[in-house]
């Protein structure tokens, strides 16, 4: 059974700010703690293809992959996928949804994926890791955007 995570955060900021900043992929290193760089490879209409590179981990290794995402401002959703899943993932698909709620904007991420047999963890282990990392990233995005909105 493939892996799946679902996480959400409420950001006390206007929808326009949350939408604009979280869809500005080139500036993701200012929102995400794990990314050292985000390189835009191409635009095709609303779809953006980009390369993410992480900061070095505890072993000094950096990880990189290519993804693409298509935002739909009218429905306030983003569909994304890893184009180059890398040696540990068979695939990774993501859906981001945004909605106005009391207190701000709820940002929800759903990640659906499968790890390869070469991965050091199974799908459940990857779910645990992603849930922990997503909480860190969402807390940072909340902190940065709420400071910008203040």
C-alpha positions as CSV (number, residue, x, y, z in Angstrom):
1,X,0.0,0.0,0.0
2,X,1.5,3.4,-1.0
3,X,2.4,6.0,1.5
4,X,0.2,9.0,2.2
5,X,0.5,12.0,4.5
6,X,-1.9,14.9,5.1
7,X,-0.9,17.9,7.2
8,X,-2.3,21.4,7.6
9,X,-1.5,24.7,9.2
10,X,-3.5,27.9,9.7
11,X,-1.5,31.0,8.8
12,X,-2.7,34.4,10.2
13,X,-2.1,36.3,7.0
14,X,-4.2,37.3,4.0
15,X,-4.9,34.8,1.3
16,X,-3.2,36.9,-1.4
17,X,0.1,36.9,0.6
18,X,0.0,33.2,1.4
19,X,-0.9,32.2,-2.2
20,X,1.7,34.5,-3.8
21,X,4.6,33.6,-1.4
22,X,4.0,29.8,-1.3
23,X,3.8,29.7,-5.1
24,X,7.0,31.7,-5.7
25,X,9.2,28.7,-6.1
26,X,12.3,30.6,-6.8
27,X,12.2,32.1,-3.3
28,X,11.4,28.8,-1.4
29,X,14.7,28.8,0.3
30,X,13.4,31.8,2.3
31,X,10.3,29.8,3.4
32,X,11.6,26.2,3.8
33,X,14.4,25.3,6.2
34,X,15.6,22.3,4.1
35,X,16.2,24.0,0.8
36,X,19.5,25.5,-0.1
37,X,18.4,26.4,-3.6
38,X,15.4,26.4,-6.0
39,X,16.2,26.7,-9.7
40,X,13.5,27.4,-12.2
41,X,14.0,25.2,-15.2
42,X,11.0,26.3,-17.3
43,X,7.5,27.7,-17.3
44,X,4.8,26.1,-19.5
45,X,1.7,28.2,-18.9
46,X,0.9,28.1,-15.2
47,X,3.1,25.0,-14.8
48,X,6.6,25.5,-13.4
49,X,9.4,22.9,-13.6
50,X,12.2,23.4,-11.0
51,X,15.1,21.8,-9.3
52,X,15.3,21.7,-5.5
53,X,18.6,21.1,-3.6
54,X,18.7,20.6,0.1
55,X,21.2,21.9,2.6
56,X,23.8,19.3,3.5
57,X,22.6,16.7,5.9
58,X,24.5,15.4,9.0
59,X,26.7,13.4,6.6
60,X,27.4,16.4,4.4
61,X,25.2,15.0,1.6
62,X,22.9,17.2,-0.4
63,X,19.9,15.8,-2.2
64,X,18.4,17.2,-5.4
65,X,15.4,16.4,-7.6
66,X,13.2,18.0,-10.3
67,X,9.5,18.7,-9.7
68,X,6.8,20.5,-11.4
69,X,3.7,22.2,-10.0
70,X,0.6,23.7,-11.5
71,X,-1.3,26.2,-9.4
72,X,-5.0,27.0,-10.0
73,X,-5.8,30.2,-8.3
74,X,-9.5,30.0,-9.0
75,X,-9.9,26.7,-7.0
76,X,-6.9,27.6,-4.7
77,X,-5.3,24.3,-5.3
78,X,-1.8,23.2,-6.6
79,X,-1.0,19.9,-8.1
80,X,2.6,18.8,-8.1
81,X,4.8,15.8,-8.8
82,X,8.4,14.9,-8.7
83,X,9.6,14.5,-12.3
84,X,12.9,12.9,-11.2
85,X,11.8,10.9,-8.1
86,X,15.4,9.9,-7.3
87,X,16.8,6.6,-6.1
88,X,14.5,6.3,-3.1
89,X,11.1,7.1,-4.5
90,X,9.1,5.4,-7.2
91,X,6.9,8.5,-7.3
92,X,5.7,11.5,-5.3
93,X,2.5,13.4,-6.0
94,X,1.4,16.4,-4.0
95,X,-1.8,18.5,-3.6
96,X,-1.8,21.8,-1.8
97,X,-5.1,23.4,-0.9
98,X,-5.8,26.8,0.5
99,X,-8.9,28.0,2.2
100,X,-10.0,31.0,4.3
101,X,-10.8,29.9,7.8
102,X,-11.3,31.8,11.1
103,X,-7.9,33.2,12.0
104,X,-6.4,33.1,8.5
105,X,-5.6,30.7,5.7
106,X,-5.5,27.0,6.1
107,X,-2.7,25.5,4.0
108,X,-3.1,21.7,3.6
109,X,-0.6,19.4,1.9
110,X,-1.4,15.8,0.8
111,X,1.6,13.8,-0.3
112,X,1.1,10.4,-2.0
113,X,4.2,8.3,-2.8
114,X,5.9,4.9,-2.9
115,X,9.5,4.2,-1.8
116,X,11.8,1.9,-3.8
117,X,13.2,-1.3,-2.4
118,X,16.5,0.5,-2.1
119,X,15.1,3.1,0.4
120,X,16.4,2.7,4.0
121,X,12.7,2.8,5.2
122,X,9.4,1.4,4.0
123,X,6.4,3.5,3.1
124,X,5.3,3.7,6.8
125,X,8.7,4.9,7.8
126,X,8.7,7.5,5.0
127,X,5.3,8.7,6.3
128,X,6.7,9.2,9.8
129,X,9.7,11.1,8.4
130,X,7.5,13.3,6.1
131,X,5.0,14.0,8.9
132,X,7.8,15.2,11.1
133,X,9.5,17.3,8.4
134,X,6.3,18.8,7.2
135,X,5.5,20.0,10.7
136,X,8.9,21.8,10.8
137,X,8.4,23.3,7.3
138,X,4.8,24.4,7.9
139,X,5.8,26.0,11.2
140,X,8.5,28.0,9.5
141,X,6.2,29.1,6.6
142,X,3.7,30.2,9.2
143,X,6.3,32.2,11.1
144,X,7.7,33.9,8.0
145,X,4.4,34.8,6.5
146,X,2.8,36.0,9.7
147,X,5.9,38.2,10.2
148,X,5.5,39.6,6.7
149,X,1.8,40.2,7.3
150,X,2.3,42.1,10.5
